[in-house]
Amino acid sequence: VLKLFKLLHRTRQEVFKNDTRALEAARQKINEEFRNNRDKKSEEKINELLKIASDVEVILRTSVIQAVHTDSDKIVLVPRKDLLQDNTPYLDKPTKK
């Protein structure tokens, strides 16, 4: 449980780097969820909560992207290396082998 708690906080720091409002909101939410469920005794319920927390960490790491307002009508995306993937170009007519 502690390992996953620390992993969520590390992921939060990486995903929301340089965004103090998002960092603080994520910190509060992580701490609140763990605090609200710290008295759970059922092994089944604990495993379910750990699975949810693990899934949240994966979604944060692989799906969330930062955007910065530069002008009133422009937004610059700040992708992390984790999010950048090689794209296979789409072809209307596939080539024959």
NUMI-31808 format. One record per atom (N, C-alpha, C): residue number from 1; residue in three letters; atom name; x, y, z. Coordinates in steps of 0.02 Angstrom, whole numbers. Each point is the difference from the previous one (the first is absolute). Layout:
n, res, atom, c1, c2, c3
NUM, ALA, CA, X, Y, Z
...
END
This chain:
n, res, atom, c1, c2, c3
1, VAL, N, 42, -59, 0
1, VAL, CA, -42, 59, 0
1, VAL, C, 44, 62, 0
2, LEU, N, 50, 1, 42
2, LEU, CA, 45, 58, 4
2, LEU, C, 38, 9, -65
3, LYS, N, 20, -55, -31
3, LYS, CA, 37, 4, -63
3, LYS, C, -44, 33, -55
4, LEU, N, -63, -20, -3
4, LEU, CA, -46, 29, -49
4, LEU, C, -15, 73, 16
5, PHE, N, -5, 17, 63
5, PHE, CA, -11, 69, 22
5, PHE, C, 58, 44, -24
6, LYS, N, 61, -24, 10
6, LYS, CA, 59, 38, -22
6, LYS, C, 4, 5, -75
7, LEU, N, -18, -55, -35
7, LEU, CA, 1, 0, -73
7, LEU, C, -49, 51, -28
8, LEU, N, -60, 4, 29
8, LEU, CA, -49, 49, -22
8, LEU, C, 26, 71, 8
9, HIS, N, 33, 13, 56
9, HIS, CA, 27, 67, 11
9, HIS, C, 57, 16, -48
10, ARG, N, 42, -49, -15
10, ARG, CA, 54, 12, -49
10, ARG, C, -29, 13, -69
11, THR, N, -50, -39, -18
11, THR, CA, -33, 10, -66
11, THR, C, -33, 68, -2
12, ARG, N, -32, 20, 53
12, ARG, CA, -32, 66, 5
12, ARG, C, 52, 55, -11
13, GLN, N, 57, -6, 31
13, GLN, CA, 53, 51, -8
13, GLN, C, 26, 4, -71
14, GLU, N, 3, -57, -34
14, GLU, CA, 25, -1, -69
14, GLU, C, -53, 26, -48
15, VAL, N, -62, -22, 9
15, VAL, CA, -53, 18, -47
15, VAL, C, -18, 74, 5
16, PHE, N, -3, 27, 60
16, PHE, CA, -21, 70, 10
16, PHE, C, 58, 46, 16
17, LYS, N, 60, -16, -24
17, LYS, CA, 59, 41, 13
17, LYS, C, -14, 73, -20
18, ASN, N, 21, 46, 42
18, ASN, CA, -6, 73, -11
18, ASN, C, -72, 25, 1
19, ASP, N, -47, -40, 24
19, ASP, CA, -70, 22, 6
19, ASP, C, -20, -8, 74
20, THR, N, 11, 53, 39
20, THR, CA, -9, -5, 72
20, THR, C, -72, -16, 20
21, ARG, N, -48, 27, -36
21, ARG, CA, -70, -13, 17
21, ARG, C, -17, -73, -11
22, ALA, N, 20, -28, -56
22, ALA, CA, -15, -70, -14
22, ALA, C, 39, -46, 47
23, LEU, N, 62, 18, 15
23, LEU, CA, 40, -40, 47
23, LEU, C, -34, -3, 69
24, GLU, N, -23, 56, 24
24, GLU, CA, -32, 3, 66
24, GLU, C, -67, -37, -1
25, ALA, N, -39, 9, -52
25, ALA, CA, -65, -34, -4
25, ALA, C, 10, -76, -3
26, ALA, N, 48, -23, -39
26, ALA, CA, 13, -72, -4
26, ALA, C, 26, -27, 66
27, ARG, N, 44, 39, 33
27, ARG, CA, 26, -22, 66
27, ARG, C, -57, -8, 50
28, GLN, N, -44, 49, 2
28, GLN, CA, -56, -3, 47
28, GLN, C, -46, -59, -15
29, LYS, N, -14, -13, -64
29, LYS, CA, -44, -55, -18
29, LYS, C, 30, -68, 16
30, ILE, N, 64, -8, -15
30, ILE, CA, 34, -64, 17
30, ILE, C, -2, -11, 75
31, ASN, N, 20, 51, 38
31, ASN, CA, 1, -7, 73
31, ASN, C, -69, -13, 28
32, GLU, N, -50, 35, -27
32, GLU, CA, -69, -9, 24
32, GLU, C, -25, -71, -13
33, GLU, N, 12, -26, -59
33, GLU, CA, -24, -68, -16
33, GLU, C, 34, -52, 44
34, PHE, N, 65, 6, 10
34, PHE, CA, 35, -48, 43
34, PHE, C, -23, 8, 73
35, ARG, N, -10, 61, 23
35, ARG, CA, -22, 12, 68
35, ARG, C, -71, -28, 11
36, ASN, N, -45, 10, -49
36, ASN, CA, -68, -24, 7
36, ASN, C, -5, -77, 2
37, ASN, N, 49, -33, -28
37, ASN, CA, -3, -73, -5
37, ASN, C, 52, -35, 44
38, ARG, N, 30, 35, 46
38, ARG, CA, 53, -31, 40
38, ARG, C, -25, -50, 52
39, ASP, N, -64, 3, 16
39, ASP, CA, -28, -45, 51
39, ASP, C, -31, -63, -30
40, LYS, N, 8, -11, -64
40, LYS, CA, -28, -59, -33
40, LYS, C, 37, -62, 25
41, LYS, N, -39, -52, 16
41, LYS, CA, 30, -61, 27
41, LYS, C, -5, -59, -49
42, SER, N, -51, 1, -42
42, SER, CA, -12, -54, -46
42, SER, C, 55, -3, -54
43, GLU, N, 31, -59, -5
43, GLU, CA, 54, -8, -49
43, GLU, C, -27, 10, -71
44, GLU, N, -61, -22, -12
44, GLU, CA, -30, 8, -67
44, GLU, C, -9, 75, -16
45, LYS, N, -25, 38, 47
45, LYS, CA, -10, 72, -10
45, LYS, C, 66, 36, -9
46, ILE, N, 50, -19, 39
46, ILE, CA, 66, 31, -6
46, ILE, C, 30, -13, -68
47, ASN, N, -5, -62, -24
47, ASN, CA, 26, -17, -67
47, ASN, C, -37, 39, -55
48, GLU, N, -65, 9, 8
48, GLU, CA, -39, 38, -48
48, GLU, C, 23, 73, -1
49, LEU, N, 10, 29, 58
49, LEU, CA, 23, 70, 4
49, LEU, C, 71, 8, -28
50, LEU, N, 43, -49, 13
50, LEU, CA, 68, 2, -28
50, LEU, C, -2, -4, -76
51, LYS, N, -44, -41, -27
51, LYS, CA, -8, -5, -73
51, LYS, C, -22, 66, -29
52, ILE, N, -48, 33, 31
52, ILE, CA, -24, 65, -23
52, ILE, C, 56, 51, 2
53, ALA, N, 38, 2, 54
53, ALA, CA, 56, 47, 6
53, ALA, C, 53, -13, -53
54, SER, N, 14, -63, -13
54, SER, CA, 48, -18, -51
54, SER, C, -23, 22, -69
55, ASP, N, -64, -10, -14
55, ASP, CA, -29, 22, -64
55, ASP, C, 3, 76, -8
56, VAL, N, -13, 36, 54
56, VAL, CA, 4, 73, -1
56, VAL, C, 71, 22, -16
57, GLU, N, 49, -33, 29
57, GLU, CA, 70, 18, -13
57, GLU, C, 17, -10, -74
58, VAL, N, -22, -55, -29
58, VAL, CA, 13, -14, -71
58, VAL, C, -34, 52, -44
59, ILE, N, -62, 17, 16
59, ILE, CA, -35, 50, -40
59, ILE, C, 34, 68, 5
60, LEU, N, 20, 20, 59
60, LEU, CA, 36, 63, 8
60, LEU, C, 64, 0, -41
61, ARG, N, 38, -54, 4
61, ARG, CA, 64, -3, -34
61, ARG, C, -6, -3, -75
62, THR, N, -52, -33, -26
62, THR, CA, -3, -12, -72
62, THR, C, -50, 43, -37
63, SER, N, -45, 35, 35
63, SER, CA, -54, 35, -36
63, SER, C, -4, 75, 13
64, VAL, N, 28, 24, 55
64, VAL, CA, -8, 71, 17
64, VAL, C, 56, 40, -32
65, ILE, N, -19, 56, -31
65, ILE, CA, 49, 44, -32
65, ILE, C, -12, 71, 25
66, GLN, N, 54, 37, 10
66, GLN, CA, -6, 69, 23
66, GLN, C, -10, 46, -59
67, ALA, N, -38, 54, 11
67, ALA, CA, -10, 51, -50
67, ALA, C, 11, 68, 34
68, VAL, N, 33, 46, -36
68, VAL, CA, 15, 66, 28
68, VAL, C, -31, 52, -46
69, HIS, N, -38, 46, 30
69, HIS, CA, -27, 56, -38
69, HIS, C, 56, 49, -15
70, THR, N, 12, 15, -65
70, THR, CA, 52, 48, -18
70, THR, C, -31, 67, -18
71, ASP, N, -55, 0, -36
71, ASP, CA, -38, 60, -17
71, ASP, C, -72, -13, 19
72, SER, N, -42, 48, -14
72, SER, CA, -71, -9, 16
72, SER, C, -31, -56, -42
73, ASP, N, 28, -13, -59
73, ASP, CA, -29, -51, -43
73, ASP, C, 48, -56, -19
74, LYS, N, 55, -7, 37
74, LYS, CA, 49, -52, -16
74, LYS, C, 17, -41, 62
75, ILE, N, 8, -65, -13
75, ILE, CA, 21, -46, 53
75, ILE, C, 58, -41, -26
76, VAL, N, 52, -6, 40
76, VAL, CA, 58, -41, -18
76, VAL, C, -2, -64, 42
77, LEU, N, 3, -57, -34
77, LEU, CA, 2, -64, 35
77, LEU, C, 71, -17, 20
78, VAL, N, 8, -27, 60
78, VAL, CA, 66, -18, 25
78, VAL, C, 1, -75, 11
79, PRO, N, 16, -38, -53
79, PRO, CA, 0, -74, 7
79, PRO, C, 62, -25, 37
80, ARG, N, -9, -54, 38
80, ARG, CA, 56, -33, 32
80, ARG, C, 24, -56, -45
81, LYS, N, 60, -24, 11
81, LYS, CA, 28, -53, -41
81, LYS, C, -42, -64, 6
82, ASP, N, -32, -11, 57
82, ASP, CA, -42, -59, 10
82, ASP, C, -58, -1, -49
83, LEU, N, -24, 59, -20
83, LEU, CA, -58, 5, -43
83, LEU, C, 16, -5, -74
84, LEU, N, 61, 16, -19
84, LEU, CA, 19, 0, -70
84, LEU, C, 9, -72, -24
85, GLN, N, -34, -16, -54
85, GLN, CA, 3, -67, -28
85, GLN, C, 12, 5, -75
86, ASP, N, 30, -52, -27
86, ASP, CA, 7, -2, -73
86, ASP, C, -69, -14, -30
87, ASN, N, -17, 39, -50
87, ASN, CA, -64, -7, -33
87, ASN, C, 10, -34, -67
88, THR, N, -43, -47, -15
88, THR, CA, 1, -32, -65
88, THR, C, -47, 41, -45
89, PRO, N, 26, 26, -55
89, PRO, CA, -43, 42, -42
89, PRO, C, -58, -40, -30
90, TYR, N, -55, 33, -7
90, TYR, CA, -60, -31, -29
90, TYR, C, 6, 3, -76
91, LEU, N, -17, -55, -33
91, LEU, CA, 1, -3, -73
91, LEU, C, -70, -19, -25
92, ASP, N, -26, 40, -47
92, ASP, CA, -66, -17, -29
92, ASP, C, 3, -67, -37
93, LYS, N, 55, -8, -38
93, LYS, CA, 9, -61, -39
93, LYS, C, 63, -35, 24
94, PRO, N, -8, -54, 37
94, PRO, CA, 59, -34, 26
94, PRO, C, 43, -27, -58
95, THR, N, 65, 1, 12
95, THR, CA, 45, -26, -51
95, THR, C, -1, -77, 1
96, LYS, N, 9, -28, -58
96, LYS, CA, 0, -74, -5
96, LYS, C, 70, -25, 12
97, LYS, N, 5, -55, 34
97, LYS, CA, 65, -30, 14
97, LYS, C, 14, -56, -48
END
